[in-house]
Amino acid sequence: MRPWVRPAMVVTPLVAGAFFPAAHTLQWFIRYGLIFMIFMACLKIQFVQMVPRRTHWYVLGANLAISLLAFFGLKLLAPEQLDLALAGFFVGVMPTATTAAVVVSFLHGRVSYAVTGFIITNFFVACALVWLIPMTTGQYSWGLAGAVGKNLLLVTGLPMGLSVVVRRVIPSAKDWPSRYSFVCLAVWSFMLFILSSIARQHFIDRPEESPMTVVLIALITLGLCVLNFTVGRAIAPRKYKRETAQLLGQKNTTLSIFLALHFANPLVALAPTFYILFHNIWTASLMYLYDHHKSLRQERYRRCRAAR
């Protein structure tokens, strides 16, 4: 049942939050929950093992290219519905998720390769967002660029820097993520609950919102999810296909939702919320297939030993 635990922990809070729209007042918790999760993920990073490879830069380039193609393509197709273009942008532009390395380890892949990709995409995408968010939202101002940079520094730079200091002072801190994994899961699920309640409250406040727009955002998100994992496999050499697909396909959706809520609106934030469901179902399917094939190999091995 392990492969289905993560999708279950996504679906349950998303459904529950829709029944408790009053929880949208807890939106402030998202920022601090994200800081905590990134801090815990960075405690596991062994910097000496990280060697940038050419494929990492391919992932970064694809990350930015897909987001801009989605934004300008949707803006061209539906110029009167800017929210669709912004939804495509905020889904496509997000860097690798903190949990990508964990999934790669479940699949017995190269964890150091995944961690290196996580650092590269998160750092350079964060730098690019300082200019890309003002450009896509149409608000060209140094004030907005400064606000984006300040928020990114707070939710990514602060926990990364703090994790380095804590590991120096408390060497055993590197074991905290595995020891307190249930706390991270609880924080993550609670954040999803709040995000769902925010989306529900958005439709309560705006009864004129078209359900078709929500369906279109879901379809755009699904298409980008499939595209990301497919391109990730296509641009990688054979021995890194599994890892590179996760680097490009598994997104830091919590950061995307935070930025979409802060610089766009809750309707646009639905796109990365949908992406949470889609990319976790994809990942769960990979883990299920991996475990299934592994059990078949073990069964064949036992039969061969018994036949001898």
Secondary structure in CASP SS format (residue, H / E / C, confidence):
PFRMAT SS
TARGET T0000
AUTHOR 0000-0000-0000
METHOD secondary structure of the structure
MODEL  1
M C 1.00
R H 1.00
P H 1.00
W H 1.00
V H 1.00
R H 1.00
P H 1.00
A H 1.00
M H 1.00
V H 1.00
V H 1.00
T H 1.00
P H 1.00
L H 1.00
V H 1.00
A H 1.00
G H 1.00
A H 1.00
F C 1.00
F C 1.00
P H 1.00
A H 1.00
A H 1.00
H H 1.00
T H 1.00
L H 1.00
Q C 1.00
W H 1.00
F H 1.00
I H 1.00
R H 1.00
Y H 1.00
G H 1.00
L H 1.00
I H 1.00
F H 1.00
M H 1.00
I H 1.00
F H 1.00
M H 1.00
A H 1.00
C H 1.00
L C 1.00
K C 1.00
I C 1.00
Q C 1.00
F H 1.00
V H 1.00
Q H 1.00
M C 1.00
V C 1.00
P C 1.00
R C 1.00
R H 1.00
T H 1.00
H H 1.00
W H 1.00
Y H 1.00
V H 1.00
L H 1.00
G H 1.00
A H 1.00
N H 1.00
L H 1.00
A H 1.00
I H 1.00
S H 1.00
L H 1.00
L H 1.00
A H 1.00
F H 1.00
F H 1.00
G H 1.00
L H 1.00
K H 1.00
L H 1.00
L H 1.00
A C 1.00
P C 1.00
E C 1.00
Q C 1.00
L H 1.00
D H 1.00
L H 1.00
A H 1.00
L H 1.00
A H 1.00
G H 1.00
F H 1.00
F H 1.00
V H 1.00
G H 1.00
V C 1.00
M C 1.00
P C 1.00
T E 1.00
A C 1.00
T C 1.00
T C 1.00
A H 1.00
A H 1.00
V H 1.00
V H 1.00
V H 1.00
S H 1.00
F H 1.00
L C 1.00
H C 1.00
G C 1.00
R C 1.00
V H 1.00
S H 1.00
Y H 1.00
A H 1.00
V H 1.00
T H 1.00
G H 1.00
F H 1.00
I H 1.00
I H 1.00
T H 1.00
N H 1.00
F H 1.00
F H 1.00
V H 1.00
A H 1.00
C H 1.00
A H 1.00
L H 1.00
V H 1.00
W H 1.00
L H 1.00
I H 1.00
P H 1.00
M H 1.00
T H 1.00
T H 1.00
G C 1.00
Q C 1.00
Y C 1.00
S C 1.00
W H 1.00
G H 1.00
L H 1.00
A H 1.00
G H 1.00
A H 1.00
V H 1.00
G H 1.00
K H 1.00
N H 1.00
L H 1.00
L H 1.00
L H 1.00
V H 1.00
T H 1.00
G H 1.00
L H 1.00
P H 1.00
M H 1.00
G H 1.00
L H 1.00
S H 1.00
V H 1.00
V H 1.00
V H 1.00
R H 1.00
R H 1.00
V H 1.00
I C 1.00
P H 1.00
S H 1.00
A H 1.00
K H 1.00
D H 1.00
W H 1.00
P H 1.00
S H 1.00
R H 1.00
Y C 1.00
S H 1.00
F H 1.00
V H 1.00
C H 1.00
L H 1.00
A H 1.00
V H 1.00
W H 1.00
S H 1.00
F H 1.00
M H 1.00
L H 1.00
F H 1.00
I H 1.00
L H 1.00
S H 1.00
S H 1.00
I H 1.00
A H 1.00
R H 1.00
Q H 1.00
H H 1.00
F H 1.00
I H 1.00
D H 1.00
R C 1.00
P C 1.00
E C 1.00
E C 1.00
S C 1.00
P H 1.00
M H 1.00
T H 1.00
V H 1.00
V H 1.00
L H 1.00
I H 1.00
A H 1.00
L H 1.00
I H 1.00
T H 1.00
L H 1.00
G H 1.00
L H 1.00
C H 1.00
V H 1.00
L H 1.00
N H 1.00
F H 1.00
T H 1.00
V H 1.00
G H 1.00
R H 1.00
A H 1.00
I C 1.00
A C 1.00
P C 1.00
R H 1.00
K H 1.00
Y H 1.00
K H 1.00
R H 1.00
E H 1.00
T H 1.00
A H 1.00
Q H 1.00
L H 1.00
L H 1.00
G H 1.00
Q C 1.00
K E 1.00
N C 1.00
T H 1.00
T H 1.00
L H 1.00
S H 1.00
I H 1.00
F H 1.00
L H 1.00
A H 1.00
L H 1.00
H H 1.00
F H 1.00
A C 1.00
N C 1.00
P H 1.00
L H 1.00
V H 1.00
A H 1.00
L H 1.00
A H 1.00
P H 1.00
T H 1.00
F H 1.00
Y H 1.00
I H 1.00
L H 1.00
F H 1.00
H H 1.00
N H 1.00
I H 1.00
W H 1.00
T H 1.00
A H 1.00
S H 1.00
L H 1.00
M H 1.00
Y H 1.00
L H 1.00
Y H 1.00
D H 1.00
H H 1.00
H H 1.00
K H 1.00
S H 1.00
L H 1.00
R H 1.00
Q H 1.00
E H 1.00
R H 1.00
Y H 1.00
R H 1.00
R H 1.00
C H 1.00
R H 1.00
A H 1.00
A H 1.00
R C 1.00
END
